[in-house]
Amino acid sequence: MKNEEAMLANCLESIKEIDEIVIVDTGSTDKTRDVALKYTDKFFENEYVWNDNFSEARNFVNSKATGDWLLTIDADEVLEDGAISKIREKIKTTPCDALCLQIVGQNTSFYSPRVYRNQSHIIWKGAIHNYLEGIVKQERMDVKIKFYSSPTHADDPNRALRILTKEVKANPKLIREVYYLGREYTYKQEWEKAVYWLQIYLEKKSWAGERADGYYLLAKSYWQLQQGEKARDACLQAIKINANFKAALKLMVLMSGPKNSKKWAEYAELATNDDVLFTHEPIEQKAEHEPIEQKAEYYNQILKSNHNMSRYEDITKKVAEWASGNVLEIGCGTAELQYYVNNYYGFDFSDEAVKIANNPHVWKADAYKEDFGNYDTYVLTEVLEHLDDIKIISKIPANKNIIFSVPSFTDPAHVRTYSKKTIEERFNKYIKIENMIRFNWINKKWTEGEKDTSFYIILCRGTTIYST
């Protein structure tokens, strides 16, 4: 763990009832140490050197633990309320080596053995997307761990890709690492590379749940490459392995004609996701489908632990430079724009953001139902990647100054990502784009110019063409 000041308190608060908390730090320069010491005195610094290997790190942490059972949790994860007592009771009444908890993100959930016996033969394996070796019997348990996106991910956005590529190159006979490499390329929307690695993976023997997911990812990749027939064939392979694979059935809804689409939708409603490795949704959806969105509680949690918006300072100043007249900000932030523009108004859909802002002009609202009113400039930052972007923009009156920012990178909270090309294509009916500026992730701030980074945010200015 390194530089997890923003996320760590929520994680540790959720497990504070546990008998022993062990933390191994790999060189934090923020206030991680201060946060950790509020919950445990077993905080080890500079004893483990990060080696791009998560199993090594987890096994090292376990070597410092003294209990009969271990719970593994990451700094950007939160154990649900009341879970510790449930786990203790389950351990007493269920003879097994490990308990699998449900790991839940924005568009995905899966089970993972996170509670297990502290025995020398039970160890973590795999440099990334690691797994436990030595378990004879495991049981699923109705306890959730929610995972969020740590801001530190932006410091090393290609970490997973780097580790997986190194592992596969070192040992071409690896199977699950090839699968995860293909999956990583789907996250980055590099569809041709995703197809390449997923095809290699599917030529190998593997267990059914992972194989079904591989075909599903292959289908999504082909669909993005506008190879519909190959996409449908791959998706049918996923369904053939598991007829309860809801996401695969929904993808068939997307990729089929009107009659077949209706029938696939009926099948999808009946699907239970039994034995599915990951539950997730297609990257692109039909226009009549609502995007999958987080509720306000998600943003409350993020802002409670990380409301320092200084990383957006350069973006905010540019927004202020572009804004004119009466300004309405629509967003899930902390109303930083109020310090840079006059005649500021705004609303948010997070209680925590409104509380942090402490600004009488900022109020909580539903971005779909709230009347946007008649302002000169409309600002949308931290919004369009989370909500139905077209629906939001369409509510703004015509001939208005509009300023918005959109991300290039995937995140559990992002329904979609953008490039300059997709902005032009997606919004050409709604906005006459006048300026687009790229802000790169440099020294933990979004910075205009300098070197291009793989993580970036695009800030746009334009004029609305019409509203619905």
C-alpha positions in Angstrom: 0.0 0.0 0.0 1.2 3.5 -0.9 -0.2 7.0 -0.6 -3.8 5.8 0.3 -4.6 8.7 2.6 -7.8 9.5 0.7 -9.3 6.0 0.9 -7.7 4.3 3.9 -9.9 5.7 6.7 -13.1 4.4 5.3 -11.5 1.0 4.8 -10.2 0.7 8.3 -13.4 2.1 9.8 -15.3 -0.8 8.2 -13.0 -3.4 9.8 -12.2 -1.7 13.2 -14.0 -4.5 15.1 -11.5 -7.1 13.9 -9.0 -8.6 16.4 -5.8 -7.4 14.6 -5.1 -5.0 11.7 -1.8 -5.4 9.9 -0.7 -2.8 7.3 2.5 -2.8 5.2 3.4 0.5 3.6 5.7 0.7 0.6 6.9 4.3 0.9 3.9 6.7 1.3 4.7 10.4 1.2 1.2 11.6 2.2 -0.6 11.2 5.5 -1.2 7.4 5.1 0.9 6.7 8.2 -1.1 9.1 10.4 -4.4 7.5 9.3 -3.2 4.0 9.8 -1.9 4.6 13.3 -5.4 5.7 14.5 -6.5 2.1 13.9 -3.5 -0.1 14.6 0.1 -0.2 15.9 1.0 -3.0 13.5 2.0 -0.6 10.7 5.2 -1.7 8.9 7.2 0.9 6.9 10.1 0.3 4.5 10.2 -3.5 5.3 8.8 -4.6 1.9 10.0 -3.2 -1.4 7.2 -3.1 -4.1 8.1 -5.5 -6.9 5.1 -5.3 -9.2 3.8 -8.5 -7.5 0.6 -8.4 -5.5 0.9 -11.9 -4.2 4.3 -11.3 -2.8 3.0 -8.2 -1.0 -0.1 -10.0 0.4 1.9 -12.9 1.6 4.3 -10.5 3.3 1.4 -8.9 5.1 0.1 -12.3 6.2 3.5 -13.2 7.6 3.0 -10.4 10.1 -0.4 -11.6 11.2 -0.9 -13.8 14.3 -4.6 -14.8 14.1 -6.0 -18.2 13.2 -8.0 -16.6 10.4 -7.1 -13.8 8.0 -9.2 -11.2 6.2 -7.6 -9.6 3.1 -8.9 -6.2 2.1 -7.5 -3.4 0.0 -7.2 0.3 1.0 -9.9 1.3 -1.6 -12.4 -1.3 -0.4 -15.0 -1.1 2.3 -16.5 -4.0 4.2 -20.3 -3.8 4.7 -21.7 -2.9 8.1 -22.2 -5.8 10.5 -19.9 -8.1 8.5 -17.4 -8.9 11.2 -19.9 -10.6 13.5 -21.4 -12.5 10.6 -17.9 -13.8 9.6 -17.1 -14.8 13.2 -20.3 -16.8 13.4 -19.7 -18.4 10.0 -16.2 -19.5 11.0 -17.6 -21.2 14.1 -20.3 -23.1 12.3 -18.9 -23.9 8.9 -16.0 -26.3 8.4 -13.9 -25.0 5.5 -10.6 -23.4 4.6 -12.0 -20.1 3.2 -15.0 -17.9 2.9 -15.8 -16.2 -0.4 -17.2 -12.7 -0.1 -19.0 -10.7 -2.8 -16.8 -8.0 -4.3 -19.0 -5.3 -5.7 -18.1 -2.4 -8.0 -20.1 -0.1 -10.3 -21.0 -2.5 -13.1 -19.5 -5.7 -11.8 -19.6 -8.1 -8.9 -17.8 -11.4 -8.2 -16.9 -13.7 -5.3 -13.4 -14.0 -4.0 -11.9 -15.9 -1.0 -11.0 -13.1 1.3 -11.4 -14.9 4.7 -9.2 -17.9 5.1 -7.2 -19.9 7.6 -3.7 -18.7 8.6 -1.8 -21.8 7.5 1.5 -21.9 5.7 0.3 -23.9 2.8 -2.5 -21.3 2.0 -0.7 -18.6 0.0 -1.4 -16.0 -2.6 -0.2 -16.8 -6.2 0.0 -14.6 -9.3 1.6 -11.2 -9.8 -1.8 -9.6 -10.4 -5.4 -10.7 -10.2 -4.0 -13.1 -7.7 -5.7 -16.2 -6.2 -5.3 -18.4 -3.1 -3.5 -21.7 -3.4 -3.9 -24.5 -0.9 -7.7 -24.2 -0.3 -9.5 -27.6 -0.1 -13.0 -26.4 0.7 -14.5 -22.9 0.5 -18.0 -21.5 1.1 -19.7 -18.5 -0.3 -21.1 -16.0 2.2 -23.6 -13.2 1.9 -21.2 -10.4 2.8 -20.2 -7.6 0.5 -16.9 -5.7 0.1 -17.5 -2.6 -2.0 -14.5 -1.4 -4.1 -13.9 2.2 -5.2 -11.4 3.9 -7.4 -8.3 5.2 -5.5 -6.8 8.5 -6.8 -3.5 6.7 -6.7 -4.5 4.6 -9.8 -3.9 7.7 -11.9 -0.3 7.8 -10.8 0.4 4.5 -12.5 -2.5 3.9 -15.0 -0.6 1.1 -16.9 0.4 -0.9 -13.9 -1.9 -3.9 -14.6 -1.0 -3.9 -18.3 2.7 -3.7 -17.5 2.6 -6.6 -15.0 0.5 -8.8 -17.2 2.6 -8.2 -20.2 5.8 -9.0 -18.2 4.2 -12.2 -16.8 3.0 -13.5 -20.2 6.3 -12.7 -21.9 8.2 -14.6 -19.1 5.9 -17.6 -19.3 3.9 -18.0 -22.6 2.2 -21.1 -21.1 0.2 -19.0 -18.6 -3.5 -19.1 -19.1 -5.4 -16.8 -16.7 -2.8 -14.0 -17.1 -3.5 -14.1 -20.9 -7.3 -13.8 -20.2 -6.7 -10.8 -17.9 -4.4 -9.2 -20.4 -7.2 -9.4 -23.0 -9.6 -8.0 -20.5 -7.2 -5.1 -19.7 -7.2 -4.1 -23.3 -11.0 -4.0 -23.3 -10.8 -1.5 -20.4 -8.4 0.6 -22.5 -10.7 0.2 -25.5 -7.9 -1.1 -27.6 -10.2 -3.5 -29.3 -7.8 -5.1 -31.8 -5.3 -6.0 -29.1 -8.1 -7.3 -27.0 -9.2 -9.6 -29.8 -5.7 -10.8 -30.3 -5.1 -11.9 -26.7 -8.6 -13.2 -26.0 -8.3 -15.5 -29.1 -5.0 -16.8 -27.8 -6.6 -17.4 -24.4 -9.7 -19.2 -25.8 -7.4 -21.6 -27.6 -6.3 -22.9 -24.2 -8.2 -25.0 -21.7 -9.7 -23.2 -18.8 -12.6 -23.4 -16.4 -16.1 -22.6 -17.6 -16.8 -19.3 -15.8 -13.6 -17.7 -17.0 -14.1 -19.1 -20.5 -17.6 -17.7 -20.8 -16.3 -14.3 -19.7 -13.6 -14.5 -22.3 -16.1 -15.1 -25.1 -18.2 -12.2 -23.8 -15.3 -9.8 -23.8 -14.4 -11.1 -27.3 -17.9 -10.4 -28.5 -17.8 -6.8 -27.1 -14.5 -6.2 -28.8 -15.7 -7.5 -32.2 -18.8 -5.3 -31.8 -16.7 -2.2 -31.2 -14.7 -3.1 -34.4 -18.0 -3.3 -36.3 -17.7 -7.0 -36.9 -21.2 -7.9 -36.0 -21.3 -11.6 -37.2 -18.1 -12.5 -35.2 -19.5 -10.6 -32.2 -22.7 -12.5 -32.2 -20.9 -15.9 -32.7 -18.6 -15.2 -29.7 -21.5 -14.0 -27.6 -23.5 -17.2 -28.4 -20.5 -19.2 -27.2 -20.6 -17.4 -23.9 -24.3 -18.2 -23.6 -23.7 -21.8 -24.6 -21.4 -22.2 -21.7 -23.8 -20.4 -19.3 -27.4 -19.7 -20.3 -27.8 -17.6 -17.1 -25.1 -15.1 -18.2 -27.3 -11.9 -18.1 -24.7 -9.5 -19.6 -24.2 -11.8 -22.6 -27.9 -12.0 -23.2 -28.2 -8.2 -22.9 -25.4 -7.9 -25.4 -27.4 -10.1 -27.8 -30.3 -7.6 -27.3 -28.0 -4.8 -28.5 -26.6 -6.7 -31.5 -29.8 -8.2 -32.8 -32.6 -7.0 -35.1 -36.0 -5.9 -33.6 -37.7 -9.3 -33.4 -34.7 -11.3 -32.1 -33.8 -8.4 -29.8 -37.2 -8.6 -28.1 -36.8 -12.3 -27.5 -33.3 -12.0 -26.2 -34.5 -9.3 -23.8 -37.1 -11.8 -22.4 -34.3 -14.3 -21.8 -32.1 -11.7 -20.1 -34.9 -10.9 -17.7 -35.0 -14.5 -16.6 -31.2 -14.9 -16.2 -29.9 -15.3 -12.7 -26.1 -15.0 -13.2 -25.5 -18.3 -11.5 -21.9 -19.4 -11.9 -21.0 -16.1 -13.7 -17.4 -15.0 -13.0 -18.1 -11.2 -13.4 -21.5 -9.5 -13.7 -21.1 -6.5 -16.0 -22.9 -4.6 -18.8 -22.1 -4.0 -22.5 -19.8 -1.0 -23.1 -22.3 0.6 -25.5 -26.1 0.4 -25.1 -29.0 1.3 -27.4 -30.3 4.8 -27.2 -33.5 3.7 -25.5 -31.6 2.1 -22.6 -30.6 4.2 -19.6 -26.9 4.2 -18.7 -26.0 2.4 -15.5 -25.4 5.0 -12.9 -24.2 5.2 -9.3 -26.5 6.5 -6.7 -25.8 9.6 -4.6 -24.4 7.4 -1.8 -21.5 6.5 -4.0 -20.4 10.1 -4.5 -21.0 10.9 -0.8 -18.5 8.1 0.1 -15.9 9.4 -2.4 -16.2 13.0 -1.4 -16.2 12.2 2.4 -12.8 10.6 2.0 -11.4 12.8 -0.7 -12.7 16.3 -1.1 -9.4 18.0 -1.9 -10.1 19.4 -5.4 -6.8 21.1 -5.8 -5.9 18.7 -8.6 -8.6 20.4 -10.7 -7.2 23.9 -10.1 -5.9 24.6 -13.6 -9.1 23.3 -15.1 -11.2 25.4 -12.8 -9.3 28.5 -13.7 -9.7 27.9 -17.4 -13.5 27.4 -16.8 -13.6 30.7 -15.0 -11.7 32.4 -17.9 -14.3 31.1 -20.4 -17.4 31.6 -18.3 -19.5 34.8 -18.6 -22.7 36.3 -17.2 -24.8 34.3 -14.8 -23.2 30.9 -14.4 -24.9 27.6 -13.4 -22.7 24.7 -12.4 -24.2 21.2 -12.7 -22.0 18.7 -11.0 -20.8 16.4 -8.3 -18.0 18.4 -6.9 -17.4 20.9 -4.1 -18.3 24.1 -5.9 -14.7 25.3 -6.3 -15.9 27.5 -9.2 -17.5 29.8 -6.7 -14.1 31.2 -5.8 -13.3 32.2 -9.4 -16.5 33.6 -10.9 -19.2 36.1 -10.0 -22.9 35.4 -10.3 -22.4 31.7 -9.5 -25.2 29.3 -8.9 -25.2 25.5 -8.9 -26.7 22.3 -7.8 -25.4 18.8 -7.0 -26.6 15.3 -6.5 -24.3 14.5 -3.5 -25.1 15.5 0.1 -21.5 15.5 1.0 -20.5 17.9 -1.9 -23.1 20.4 -0.7 -21.9 20.1 2.9 -18.3 20.6 1.9 -19.1 23.6 -0.4 -20.9 25.5 2.4 -22.2 27.8 -0.3 -25.8 29.1 -0.1 -26.0 29.0 -3.9 -25.3 25.2 -4.0 -28.2 22.8 -3.4 -28.8 19.1 -3.8 -30.9 18.3 -6.8 -31.8 15.5 -9.3 -30.0 16.3 -12.5 -32.8 14.7 -14.5 -35.7 16.5 -12.9 -34.3 19.8 -11.8 -35.2 22.8 -14.0 -32.0 24.2 -15.3 -33.5 27.6 -15.7 -32.1 30.4 -17.9 -28.5 31.2 -17.4 -25.7 32.6 -19.7 -23.1 29.9 -19.0 -23.7 26.3 -18.0 -20.7 24.3 -16.5 -20.7 20.5 -16.3 -17.6 19.1 -14.6 -17.5 15.5 -13.2 -21.0 14.9 -14.7 -21.2 13.6 -18.3 -19.1 10.5 -17.6 -21.5 9.5 -14.7 -25.0 10.3 -16.1 -26.9 10.2 -19.4 -24.8 12.9 -21.1 -27.2 13.5 -24.0 -30.2 13.8 -21.8 -28.4 16.3 -19.5 -27.2 18.5 -22.4 -30.6 18.4 -24.1 -32.1 20.2 -21.1 -30.0 23.3 -21.5 -31.6 26.1 -23.6 -30.3 26.8 -27.1 -27.7 29.4 -27.8 -26.1 29.2 -24.4 -22.4 29.1 -23.5 -21.6 25.5 -22.3 -18.4 24.4 -20.7 -17.8 20.7 -19.9 -15.0 18.3 -19.0 -14.8 14.6 -19.8 -12.3 11.9 -18.9 -10.3 9.6 -21.3 -9.9 6.9 -18.7 -12.0 4.1 -17.2 -13.0 4.2 -13.6 -15.7 2.3 -11.6 -17.8 5.5 -11.5 -17.5 6.2 -15.3 -20.4 5.1 -17.5 -18.3 6.1 -20.5 -15.0 7.7 -21.6 -14.3 10.2 -24.3 -11.7 11.2 -26.9 -11.7 14.4 -29.0 -13.2 12.3 -31.9 -16.0 10.9 -29.8 -16.9 14.3 -28.4 -17.3 15.7 -31.9 -19.3 12.7 -33.1 -21.4 12.4 -30.0 -22.4 16.0 -29.4 -22.5 17.4 -33.0 -26.3 17.7 -32.9 -26.3 19.5 -29.6 -23.2 21.6 -29.3 -21.2 23.7 -31.6 -17.7 23.0 -30.2 -15.4 26.0 -30.2 -12.4 24.9 -28.0 -11.0 21.6 -26.7 -8.1 21.5 -24.3 -6.3 18.4 -23.1 -5.2 18.4 -19.4 -2.6 15.7 -18.6 -2.0 14.0 -15.2 1.3 15.4 -14.1 2.6 15.6 -10.5 -0.9 14.6 -9.3 -2.6 17.6 -11.0 -4.5 18.0 -14.2 -2.1 20.2 -16.2 -2.6 21.8 -19.6 0.2 21.0 -22.1 3.6 19.6 -21.1 4.0 15.9 -21.9 1.0 13.8 -22.9 -0.1 11.2 -20.4 -2.3 8.1 -20.9 -4.7 9.6 -18.3 -6.2 12.9 -19.4 -9.3 15.1 -19.2 -10.6 17.1 -22.1 -12.1 20.5 -21.3 -14.5 21.9 -24.0 -16.3 25.1 -24.7 -19.1 25.6 -27.1 -22.6 26.9 -27.8 -25.8 24.8 -27.4 -27.7 24.3 -30.7 -31.1 23.3 -29.4 -32.8 21.7 -26.4 -35.6 19.1 -26.1 
